[in-house]
Amino acid sequence: MVYIALSVALGFALGCTYRELMGSRRGAPRPAPGKRREAGAEAGSGTGKTEPVETGAGGSFDLSRISDLFEKYKLDMKDIGVFPRLLKFIWQQSYLSLLRLFAEQGASPDAFARILREMNTPCPEITFSAGSGQAFVTEELLNTLVAEAGVACEKLPGTDDKVRFLLMLSYGKGVRMLRDEFGEDFEAFLEAYEQGKEVSGLHAELMDAIRSRYEFVS
């Protein structure tokens, strides 16, 4: 059920190829002309909520069950509004890691085309530990975040499913941002490449744009 909800919220399935990702762009709302996203304020903007982390169980999710993520992003799970901030950090880093992938592994037209044709978008596996009851996020806040993603809360009946969905959605938002930002250019490059056209100039422009964006938001 989580993966179905993700496909509804994102408009594509995590783990699809980059070619399939570009295809999903055709049915997605197009950004306004000339409105390339600016800086990290867009790349990971969250709900802006500052709901407190509760310290009691019952209708809540024990945040210590995902303590590895808080450690990775250097966040204190007991801080006010920490769960939405974690989602924002995941979104930002997901986008940055994809930019880095193309910048580092797409240095030639052949390598760039191979990424688009053969590689899959990230599909992280979310695992939960036993937890130690240090801090909790309320199910009410989880329901709010799920609803903001355009998914009915009853589709995700348990708090585990809601948290897993929201974490994976944040990874997926980074993928979707890459698609919205560069999907049209990626598609034009791959079409020309597969038709045997000269693509060195287009590839150089793409690499310049990707590296510039990476430097700007990192």
C-alpha positions, -999 to 999 in steps of 0.1 A, spaced: 0 0 0 29 24 7 43 20 -28 9 27 -43 5 58 -22 40 69 -33 31 65 -70 0 86 -65 19 113 -46 49 115 -69 34 106 -103 59 78 -109 73 47 -92 105 50 -72 131 26 -87 120 33 -123 147 40 -149 156 76 -157 141 70 -191 108 61 -175 111 91 -151 114 114 -181 83 98 -196 63 105 -164 71 142 -169 46 144 -198 16 139 -175 29 162 -148 21 199 -143 47 220 -161 65 248 -142 59 283 -155 82 293 -184 116 306 -173 109 296 -137 138 273 -129 139 266 -92 161 288 -72 184 277 -44 178 254 -15 147 273 -3 127 254 -30 149 223 -28 134 209 3 108 234 15 87 217 41 54 224 57 68 252 79 51 236 109 67 236 143 46 209 160 63 198 192 77 163 196 57 146 223 73 124 249 44 99 254 32 69 234 -3 61 222 -12 73 187 24 83 182 56 71 165 88 66 185 114 86 167 142 67 182 132 38 158 148 59 131 177 73 151 201 64 124 185 91 102 187 117 128 224 109 133 230 110 96 215 145 92 229 157 126 195 164 141 184 161 177 152 140 177 140 158 208 140 192 191 107 210 184 94 203 149 123 179 142 104 154 120 94 179 93 130 191 93 142 156 88 120 152 58 133 185 44 169 174 48 163 141 31 146 159 2 176 183 -2 202 156 0 183 133 -24 183 161 -50 220 169 -44 230 132 -46 213 130 -80 230 161 -93 263 146 -81 256 113 -99 252 130 -133 281 155 -126 305 127 -116 294 98 -138 281 115 -169 313 131 -180 310 118 -216 279 117 -239 281 79 -239 282 78 -201 254 103 -198 232 83 -221 240 51 -202 228 66 -170 195 77 -186 189 43 -204 202 18 -179 203 31 -144 174 32 -119 162 60 -97 169 55 -60 144 35 -40 156 35 -4 147 8 20 133 22 53 139 0 83 129 6 119 147 -4 150 131 -14 183 132 21 197 139 34 232 110 58 238 131 90 238 108 111 217 76 108 197 58 124 168 21 125 170 -2 106 146 -21 139 141 10 155 126 17 124 105 -19 126 91 -14 163 83 18 156 63 2 126 45 -28 147 36 -6 175 23 10 149 -1 -25 143 -16 -30 108 -1 -60 98 20 -48 89 55 -69 57 55 -48 44 27 -20 42 53 -36 27 84 -7 25 108 19 50 120 47 28 107 32 30 72 27 67 75 63 73 86 77 50 59 56 67 33 67 102 43 104 93 45 103 76 10 83 105 -3 111 129 7 136 108 -12 112 108 -41 107 146 -40 144 149 -48 140 126 -78 109 146 -89 128 179 -86 155 165 -109 128 155 -134 111 188 -133 144 207 -135 161 188 -163 137 162 -177 130 181 -209 167 186 -216 175 149 -207 149 138 -231 161 160 -259 197 148 -254 187 111 -253 165 114 -284 194 131 -304 219 106 -291 199 76 -301 193 91 -336 231 93 -340 232 131 -340 261 152 -328 254 158 -291 287 170 -277 275 206 -275 242 196 -259 260 174 -234 284 202 -225 255 225 -218 238 199 -197 269 193 -176 275 230 -171 239 234 -159 241 204 -136 274 214 -121 263 250 -117 231 239 -99 250 215 -77 274 242 -66 245 266 -60 225 244 -37 252 225 -20 
